[in-house]
Amino acid sequence: MLAELFPNIKYEDLVEATYETFYMTIIAIIGTCIFGLLLGLLLYLTKKDGIWKNKYIYFVVAALVNIFRAIPFIILILLLFPFTDFLIGTIRGPNAALPALIIGSAPFYGRLVEIALNEVEKGVIEAAKAMGAKTRTIIFRVLLPESMPALVSGLTVTSIALIGYTAMAGAIGAGGLGNYAYYFGFQRRDFDVVFLCTVIIVIIVFIFQFIGDFITNKLDKR
């Protein structure tokens, strides 16, 4: 039945492409979470009324975040080819896509982190300061725990965007379902390949969305 519906599919290649998409997405999510949290914390702590109030650092970090958010992802990949080649040793394959995926999505998540931290009640932070809490304590005992549902929700949104980025990266040789759909489907006019790859990507999106919503609901005590 499947052979009749999708006559041009090579299922071993499809499984490998699906694995590569999961691999790129999960590793990129980890990198994005780390660097996005750092960027978001810097933006929050150095803002006008922040704990580390510093308009110069805030300006530089905000400018970098805005610049990288403004660059279309497909162009960012091309711009990062020299850096990727230096770092990974190649510009093709799933590993080569990781620097662009992380650099492209970390600023986006950094802004979401800043928004989540801004929603923390200022009274809670002031109370922690009054008790003599150090900045590290405020970050790890107040800011991050209080904003955790919003942080997870933001990471879920970023993960969905990352899945789309992996498909775009695949079109220029990064592997994954985007690569398989473009080179083995679109270019050969085998649109059953394109369709099935699209269905699998949609399923992956639903999986990440479900997991993110489940964790967010568990963390949200309101």
N, C-alpha and C positions, 0 to 999 in steps of 0.2 A: 504493500500500500504506500509506504513512504517512498519507495523507489519510483513509483509512478508519479507521486506528487512532486518529488524533488529529484529528478533524474540526473542532475549534474553535481549533486553533493557527494563529496568524498568525506565520509564520516570521521575517519581518522584525522584528517586535516581540520575538520570542524571542531572536534574535541580539543585538539591542540590550540586552535585559535581561541576557543572559549577559555581554556586554562590561561593563556597569555593575557587575555582581557582581565580576568580575575586577578592575576599576578600583578599587572601594572596598576590596577585600581587599588588593591589592598596596600601595596608598598607605598604608592603615592599618597594614600590617605594617612598612613603613619607619618610620613615626612611632612605632609601638609598640616597635620595636627600639631606637630612639634613646632615648626616654624611659624605657623599661623598663631599659635598661642603666644609665642615670644613677641611677634609683631603687635598683636592685640594688647598684650600687657604693657608693652612700651608706649603704645598710643594712649592707653588709659592712664598710666602712671605719670607720664610727662605732659599731660594736657594742662590747660590753664589752671584748674583747681585740683590737680593731681598730687599724689604723695611726693613724686619726684619732679615737681613742676619745672619744666625746662623747655622754653619755646623753640630753641634751636634744634634740640633732638627731636621734638615733636614734629617740627616742620620737615626735617630731613626724612624721618620715617614715614610721615603722611605723604610726602611727595613721592617716595619710592613705591609705596602701596598704590597710590593713584596712577602712577605711570604704568606699572605692570598690570594693573587691572584694565587699563585702557587699550593695551596692545592686544589685537585679535590673536587667539591661541595659535592658529596656523602660521601666522607671521612670527610669533615668538619662537616657535620650533625652529624656523629657518634662521632667525637671529642667533639662536643658541647653538647652532651646529658646531662652530669652532670650540666653544666651551665643552659641549658634549663629547666631541672627539678627544679633547684633552683629558677629560675626566674618565670617560668609559673606554676610550680607544676605538670607538666605532660610532657611526651615526645611524645604524640600522639595528632593528631588534627591540624587544621589550625593555631591556635595560637602558638602551639609548634614549628611550622616551621618558624615563623617570625624571631627569633634571628639569625638562620643560614642563612636565605634569606638575611637579612640586612648585617650581617657580611661578607657574601660571595660576595655581590655585591657592597658594599660601597667602598672598595679599588679599584675595577675596575672603578667605576664612578669617584673616586678621581683622578685617572690618567687622565681621559678624561677632568676633570675640569682643571687640571694643564695645559694640552695641549691647552685648549680653552683660558685660561688666558694668556698663552705665546704668543698667536696670537694678543693680544691687542697692538696697536701701542705704542711704548715706548715714543714717542714724546708727546702723550696725557697725559701719566702719569707724565712726566717731567714738562709739563705745569701746571698740577694740583699742583705739589709740589712747583713750582715757585710762585704760587698764595697763598701759605701757607696752602693748604688743609691738614687736618689731615689724618692719615691712614684710619680711619673709613670712612671718606668722599671719599677717593680714592677708597676704596673697593665698597661702595654702590652707588656712583655716577659716577664712571668711569669704574672700572674693570668688575663688574657684568653686568651693562647695555650694555657695548660694546661687551661683549662675550656671551650675552644671546642666540642668535641663535645657537651658537656652544654648549652651555650648554644644551639647549633643545634637540638638535640633539643627544648629548651624552646620555642624559637621555632616549631618545627613544631606542637607541641601548641597553642600560642597561635593559630597561623594557622587551625587547624581550628575553634577556638572562634570566631574572627573571621568565618569563613564563615557560621556559624550566626547570629552577630550581624547580618550584612548582611541575612539573610532576615527577622529580626525588625524591623530598621529599615525594610525594604521594605514591611512591613505598615502603616506609618504615613507612607508617601509618599516614602521615600528612593530608590526605583527599584530596579533589579535583579530577580533571579528571585523574591525574596520578594514584591515589589510585584506582579509579573506573575501569580504564582500566587494571590495573595489577591484582587486587584481583578478580574482577567480570568478567573480560574478559580473560586475558592471562592464569591465573591459572586454569580456568574452560574450557579453549580451546574454548571460545565463541568469535571468532575473529571479529564478527560483532560489539561487544562492543568496542573492541580495535580500530577498524576502525572509528566508529562514534566519539569516544573520540578524536582521532587524527584530524578528520575534524574540530571539535569544537575548538581545540587548535590552529589550523592553522587560523581559522576565528578570534579568539581572537588576534593572532599576527598581522593579517592584520588591525584590528580595532586600536590597539595601534600604529602601524606604520603610518596609515593614520592620526590619531590625532596628532602624533608627527611631521610629515611632514607638516601638515597644520599650526600648531603653528609656526614652524621654518620659513616657507615661509612668514608668517605674520610679524614676528619679523625682518627678514632680509631686510634691507633697501637698500642693494646694487643693 
